[in-house]
Structure formats: C-alpha cells, structure tokens
C-alpha cells in the first residue's frame, strides 16, 4: 500500500475523520473518549456502566459533581510544560 509521511494512504479517495459525539449523560466529549478507551470488543454499554458507576461513587465520596472532579483529575495528569527532543552530536536531549 502506498505511504505518505509514514501513514497508510487509501487507494480510493480521502477518508474523512469522524468527530467524537458528546456523551449522552454528561454532554462531554472527553467522557466519551474515556468510555471508548475503556470499551473492549465493541461493548460500549458495558463501558458506559463502568464509567457512570465510577462517577456516581466519586459524587458520593467527594460531594462534588463528578464531571468537575474528572476535569480536575485530567488537568492534574496533563504535563505542565512540553519538551522537545534536540540532537547534539550523538546524543538526544529533552529541551
């Protein structure tokens, strides 16, 4: 298959990348991405039950809205600054 910039290119036309739909319960795209990452073998209903039950337990334990706690957790795990690789001689440094 022909490649362009290291990716496989379809032989017939351009494939349009589909946008992730917002979650029906919380109306948030990041929650949908979480559900999709938990999903195994196309069992989206099972993944939704897992995420929704976890969110309910978070609300019970913290007393705060689950979506607010989830967004705070996501901001905590994001990197604070971005590093780029610089090659100097034979070594690669993260700058």
C-alpha positions in Angstrom: 0.0 0.0 0.0 1.4 3.4 -0.8 2.6 5.6 2.1 2.8 9.3 2.6 4.6 10.8 5.5 4.7 7.4 7.2 1.0 6.7 7.1 -1.0 4.3 5.0 -3.0 6.1 2.3 -6.2 4.7 0.9 -6.3 3.8 -2.7 -9.8 5.2 -3.3 -10.2 8.8 -2.2 -9.8 10.6 1.1 -11.2 9.2 4.4 -13.0 11.8 6.5 -12.1 11.7 10.1 -15.2 11.4 12.2 -15.7 13.7 15.2 -16.4 12.1 18.6 -20.0 12.7 19.7 -20.7 14.2 23.1 -21.6 11.8 25.9 -25.5 11.5 26.3 -25.5 11.8 30.1 -22.8 14.4 30.8 -22.7 16.0 27.3 -18.9 16.0 27.3 -16.6 14.7 24.5 -13.8 13.8 27.0 -16.1 11.5 28.9 -16.9 9.8 25.5 -13.2 9.4 24.8 -12.8 7.8 28.3 -15.7 5.4 27.6 -14.2 4.5 24.2 -10.8 3.8 25.7 -12.4 1.5 28.4 -14.5 -0.3 25.8 -13.5 -3.8 24.9 -14.8 -5.8 21.9 -17.3 -3.1 21.0 -19.2 -3.4 24.3 -20.0 0.3 24.7 -22.9 -0.3 27.0 -20.7 -2.1 29.5 -18.1 0.6 29.3 -20.7 3.3 29.9 -22.0 1.4 33.0 -18.4 1.2 34.4 -17.8 4.9 33.9 -21.2 6.1 35.1 -21.0 3.9 38.2 -17.5 5.2 38.9 -18.8 8.8 38.5 -21.6 8.1 41.0 -19.2 6.7 43.5 -17.0 9.8 43.1 -20.0 12.0 43.7 -20.9 10.1 46.9 -17.4 10.2 48.3 -16.5 13.8 47.5 -19.8 15.5 47.5 -18.8 17.4 44.3 -20.1 16.9 40.8 -18.4 14.0 39.1 -17.6 15.9 35.9 -15.9 18.7 37.9 -13.7 16.1 39.7 -13.0 14.3 36.4 -11.9 17.6 34.8 -9.6 18.4 37.8 -8.1 14.9 37.6 -7.5 15.4 33.8 -5.8 18.7 34.4 -3.6 17.1 37.1 -2.3 14.4 34.8 -1.6 16.7 31.9 2.1 17.8 31.5 2.8 21.3 32.8 5.2 22.1 30.0 6.1 20.5 26.7 9.6 19.2 26.0 11.2 18.8 22.5 14.0 16.5 21.5 17.2 18.2 20.4 20.0 16.2 18.9 23.5 17.3 19.8 26.3 15.2 18.4 25.3 11.6 19.0 23.1 12.3 22.0 19.4 13.3 22.1 18.5 15.8 24.8 15.0 16.7 26.0 14.9 20.5 25.9 
